[in-house]
Amino acid sequence: MLETTVREARAGVGRAVLLSGAEGIGKSRLAAHVTGLGLDAGSVVLRGTPSGLGSQQSLAAISEALLSLQRRGGLPDLAEELGPYGTALAALIPDWARPGVKTDGPLVVLSEGLLRLLSHLAEESGVVLVIEDVHEADPDTLGVLQYLLRHLTGISIALILTTSPDRAVAEQLTRAGGRDLRLIELEPLDRDATEALAHQLADELGTPLSDDTVAQLWRDSGGVPFVIDELVRGVADGSSSSLLPSSVAQAMRRRVTSLGPQALEVLTVGALCGQRFPLLVPRMTLDLTDADVVAVIQAAVAAQILDPDTTSPDWYTFRSPLTTRALLAEVNATQAATMARRAARAVREAYGDHGPDSSMLAAELYQRAGEPDEGGRLLLGAGLSFVDRGAARLARPLLVQAQHLLAPTSVTEMAQLLRLLIPLLRDNGDLAAALATGPTIDRLYASGLAASDAARLKAEVAETAYVAGRYDDAQVSLDDARTLLTAATDESVRARIDIVAAQLELVRPNPTRVRAATEIAQRAAAAAERSGDIEVAVEAWEVRGILAREDDLDESIRCLDRAFELADTHRLPLPRASCQILRAGTTCLRDGDASALVSARESAWNAGAVTLAHEVDAVLAMQAVLHGDFDAGQELVTRTANVAERLELGRPRAYLMVVRATLHAHQGQRAPMESALDALMALDYSVAPELPLAKGLAQAVCSLLEEDADRARSEIAEARSLAMDNPSTFHLYGAHGMAILLSVLADRAGHDHVTSALAATPGRMRWNRAFLMAARAVLQGRSGDRPAAEADMAQALEDAAVFPVARHLILRLGAQEAATTSWGEPLEWARTAEGYFHELGVAPAAAACRRLMRDMGVSVQQRRDGAHLIPGDLRDVGITVREYDVIRVMVDRLSNREIGERLHISPRTVEKHISSALVKLGEADRAALIAIARAHAAESRSAYARARADPPAM
């Protein structure tokens, strides 16, 4: 199976194998075997293990695999090519880090980055990635592995994992891998296989085994290959003339003591550190010379008890966990505590207190020495250092471990830890763990924690509950925070509470929620700036900017400029990118120009703000739809939805469904539009701010394209009702523009309505403004002010120029009104709208325009399939599809009979089409038609080629 997996990976079929079995069963041997298979096949091979020291150090196994490949020269520098994903991978590959750019980010972004990196490495001959002992892996490593397993399909990767019989880990991985993961459960050897392996090993060592020895070996080994190996070596090295060990541990200890008089002492100190240890621990802990220690280490490597660590110089790894357990079995608790304490101090002296591996090691040693609180303080200091350096991913496991080690009396330290840890857990999606800290905060407050510190922690819990969608729980925590802060004057904490309150206010089913949230955000921004809490100040100004769109676009931009200024001055790259995006979004609403949004998206991408960048992609998809670029909109919404699903991005999900619905609605495709809206409602977003947008921008536009103005008015009324009950920050749902035009046309609104709407902030948004100017033009025309009506209509069409569907709806509705009240150019407007709607495949709107032209006394040809292929100059004089078919084949100078045979019509019909075309074109004879056919031959061939590649929607 392993050979098949490697072979399939080279062929582009990603597969995974999970080798499960007890210690010593042979998992590592099989992992080494598959590594050899990959190398023999010319694949890129990566191998890592989380075992031993730093087993809880984030992503240790994956980092080891990548760094070992880098040292061998097999890892190209793709940091720039991968963009923000390369930035995220710098947490694993330090050489990829960029000065001033944080490497931390959501785990899912790093996972996607690793997937893209492996895909690149796999392009030529595939990749074999081997991760051993995943039952000892940290949660982040398991999360990354599950991500890879979910997305192996179609990528040339063979993922080989080994684990102990850990049901929970195996179930996690098999659920993620599905049919692409094959589980191999390794069982102990039976008696025959045990005897065969024993004799094979004995032959290699030149030591024959008697039948009694083999029988004893079968009883003692339990069929575990590693134990068989150890017992056979015990016979071979003469440490036991008869195979009568009381335990495997004794056999292993004899093997160690055979290395020299100091070997047991040196390796036992190493075993105190876990599966991995630095050379300096025995050197600084024992009363031995450096030469003695090094000699033991070299002998242990030669005897295959130790391996040099591939990721850290002067670190060594025990080949089997059984070895460390055997060495420590004979050490009493007092001895172990004394040795561990000395070792911990040696580690701190040599490495300081801020390295991830050394901090975790020293903390574990303090725990062995009976001083867990000291270890907890050490890990807290290291975690704080990583957070300050922008490497929160490295800090998180240290802080989680510190939380378990700190004593209940360490109130200040525990509070400091939770202030760091809760946001880290929240950002990593571990919401349950973050919310579970609530009782700890209560205990700390009861033990003397300052009210302001407890209030800040409660605010962090409240924001976590808000992110989790548990709004009632969020309000409870927020109320607790306010109660604690009643007598305090800490403005920084008060600002933190207020910014959470403003966010929570926005999800309330309350018609005053926008105004209330604005007031709270204003208060938070002022307090945060006074206190110097810049990140909270930036967030507060951003919320203010978003909310100000309701009343004043200039004020919105001013707020966002202030947020940007703070983020830029204090070198906060991600908040800075967020400010750019929000400002660009505001100017896009005002001007209809998405170019600033594209630039802001690029800045976010370069800053490593992957989530922000993909959220902007959703907005750009909507802009593509509104600008009539439906192909680009389709591509963007599909790609962004796929990425959002892979990265588990929650916020864009509902909005993307509205974009998909709008994409179909603006092409008159009701069935797929309704399907997209059904998917939106399935999210059970009873108060989602996207619902008014779905009703007005999607359903109402589709109804207008179906010539059902009454239905459109009703749908916009529903959207308005939703927005009144739950004010939304989306303003293009129709109530501020389209609905007013429809009401004016139905004699249900007048100048006051239009003037009021134009004066309001939503009326200044270009999409809305176009409909409002058209409404004013209608009213001016009805009052007999033709110049004013035509000027307003010109302005409406200029505003709508970037929105083709809106522009041609205005032309169609305006043409009918202008024809009745005698102003403007109703015939030209109707003809232009008819051509657009026909090309778009919206039959009801196109037919309505043709009826309107006929009502104006114009003879209109019935549209037939293929009209879009007729050159413009021929279409303008009324050449029909069948007439153009005849002209097109005349280029070959065919007779009427030959033309008829080619087109499957009679010669008489051919002659009728030729005569009609001559009249329309004002030509005298057949030769003129042949010349015209030749002139348009190239254009005809090109148009037909495009039509075959991309037929128009009908």
C-alpha positions, 0 to 999 in steps of 0.5 A: 500500500505504501508503494502504491501511495507514493506511485499515485502521488507522482501521478497527481492523485493525492493520498494519505496513509495513517500507520497506527500501532503500539510503541516499538511495533515498527512504525518508524521502520515503515516511515523510513522505508517510505522515505526511501521509496520517495527518494528512489522515485525522485520525489521531494521528501520531507520528514518530521516528528513532534516527539519529546522536547517541545512536543507542545511547541507549535508546529514543531514537526512540520517546521522540522520537515521544512527546515531539514529540506531547506538545509539539503538545498531542496526548498526554493525561496518562494516567500515572495511568490506565495505573498501573504501565505509566504509571510505566514510560513515564515513562522516555520521557515525563519529565513522567509521572514520580512523585517517589520512584517508579523509572521503570525496569523490564523492557523488556516492561513498558514495551512493554506500556505503549506498546501500551496508550497507543497503543491509547488514542490510536487509539480515535477515528481510529487512530494512525500511528507512523513510526520511521525508520532502525531499522537504527541503533536500539538493542536496546531500541527493536528489542525494543519494535518487535517487541513492537508487531508481535506484538500489532498485531491488532485495534488501530487502529495503522499502524506504518511502519518504514524500514531500510537493506538490513540482513538481520538487522534485517529478519528480526527484524522480519518474524518478529515481524510475521508476516502483519501486516507488509508488506515493501517493498524499494525499488530504484534508479530505472531510466533513464527514471524517473531522467531524469523525476525529474531534469527535474522537479527542474530545472523546480522550480529553473528550470534546464533540463537538456541530454540530455548532462547527463541522461545523465551524471547517470544514470551518476553517480547510480546511480538513487538519488533523493537523489543525483539531487537533489544533482547537479541542485542542483549544476547549478542553483546554478552550482557546476558548469557541466558535470556532471563531479563525481568523486563525490557527496561533492564535489557535497555539499561544493560545496553546503555551501561555497555557504552562506558562507566558514565553512559548511564548517568549522562543519558539519564540526565538527557532522559529527564528532558524528554525525547530530545535534549541539548548537549549542554544539559549533561555538560552543565549538570554533571561533574564530568569533563566535556570530553567524557560527555561528548564521548558518551554521546558519540558512543550512543549515536554509534549504538543507535540509541541516539540520533543527532537532531536534524533541526537544532545543532547539539541537540539529540533525540532518543530513537525510542520512547521506551529508552527514556522510560527505561532509564528513568525507571530506576531513578527515585523521586528525590534524585530526579527532582535534584537533577531536574532543578540543576538541569533547568537552571543550566538551560536558563543560564545557557539559553535565556528565558525567551526561546520556545524550545528552551523555555518549554524544556526548562518549564518541564524540568521545573515541573519534575523538580516540584516547582511548577509555578516557577516553570509557569512564570518562565513560560509566561515571560517567554510567551509575552516576548513572542507576542511583543515580537509579533509571533503569537503562534509561538506564544500560544502553546507556551501560555496554555502550558503556563496556565496549567503550571501557575499556582492559584496564588499567582494572581497577577501573573495569571491575569497577565497570562489571560490577557494575552491568551484569550485573544490568541485562543479567539483568533485561532478559533479555539472559542470554547477554551477562551470562553472557559476562562470566565470562572478563572477570572472570577476566582482571580478577582475574589483572590485580590485581582484589581477590578479594572484588570478583571473588567478588561478580562471580562471584556475579552470574554465578551468579545469572544462570545460575540465572535462565537455568535453567543450574544446573550453570553456576550451581554452577560460578560459585558455587564459583569465588566461594567459592574466591575468598572463602576468605581474605576477610572481606567479609560483604556479598560472603559474603551475596550468595554465600549468597543465590544458594546458597539459591536454587540449593539449592531447585532441587536434587532433594534431600530436604533442600533446604528445610532446607539452603536455610533455613540458608543464607538465615539465614546470608545475612540475618545477614551482609547486615544486619551489612554494611549490604547492605540489598537482599540482606538483604531478599531473604534474609529473604524466602527465610527467610519462604517456607521457614518456612511448612514449620515455623512460620507465625508465624515465616514472618510474623515473617521477612516483617515484618522484610524489610518493615521493612528495605525500608520504612525504606530506601525500596525500593518494589519489595522492599517490595511483594514483602514485602507480597505474601509476607506476605499469601500466608502469612496467606491460607494460614493463614486462607483469606482472600485480602483482604490479598492483593488489597490487596498486589497493589494496592500492588505495582501502584501501585509499578510492580511489574507483574511482581509484580502479575501473579504475584499474579493467578495466586495470586488465580486459585487462591484464586477456584477454592478459594473456589468462584468458578469464573467469576472463576477462569476469567476471572483465569487466562485473563487472567493467562495471556495477560498472562504470555505477552505479557510473557514472565513465566516464573515463573507459567507452570507455576503457572497450568497447575496453577490451570487444572487445579484449576479443571476438577478441582473441577468434576469435568471430568476431560478438560480437567483432564488437558489442562492437566496434559499442558501442564504436563508438556510444560514438562519440569519434572522437579522442578517444585515445582508437581507435587505440587500438580497431583497432590493439589489437582487430580487427587485432588479430581477422583477424589473427585468421581468417587467413586473414593477409592482413586484419590484416595489413590493420587494423593496418595501420588504427590504425597507421594513427589514432595514427599519427593524434592523438598520443595515450598513448596506445602502444599495437595496433600493429604498434610497433610489430605485424605489423612488423612481418607481414611485414617481412613475406610479404617481406615488411620490413627488419633488419633496421625496426626491429632494429629500432623498438626494440630500441624504447620504445614501442618495449621494451614492452613485448607484442610488443617485442615478435613479434619483436623478432619473426620478427628478427628470420624470417630474421635470418633464411632467411639469413641462420643463423640458430642458431641466428634464433632459439635463437631469436625465443626462446626469442620471445616465452619466451616473449610471454609465458604469452600471450597465443594468441600471443605465438601461433600466433607466433608459427603458423606464425613461423612454416610456415616460418621455414618449408620453410627456414629449421630452428627451429622445425616447425612441433612441433610448428604447432602441439602445435599451432593447439592444442591450437587453437582447444581447443580455438575453433578458427577453421580457425587457427587450420585448417591452422596448420593442413594443414601446418603439412600435407604439411610437410608430416605428417598424421593428423587426422581430429578434431572432437567434444570431442577431448579435452576429450581424455587423453593426452597420448592417444591423442599423439598416434593418438587415435580418438574421436570414438576410445576413446569412445569405449575404455571408455565403455570397462571398463564394459567388454561389448561385441562388440554388447553391445558396439555398442548398447550403442554407436549406431554403428554396432558391425563391426564398434566397432571391427574396432575401437578396432583393430585400437586402438590396433595398435596405442597403440602397444597392443596385445589384448582386455584385454590391452584395458580394463586395459587402460580404467580402468586406465583412468576412473577417468580422463574420468569421471572428464573431462566429468563432467567439459565439462557438466559444462563448454562446450568448445567454438566451 
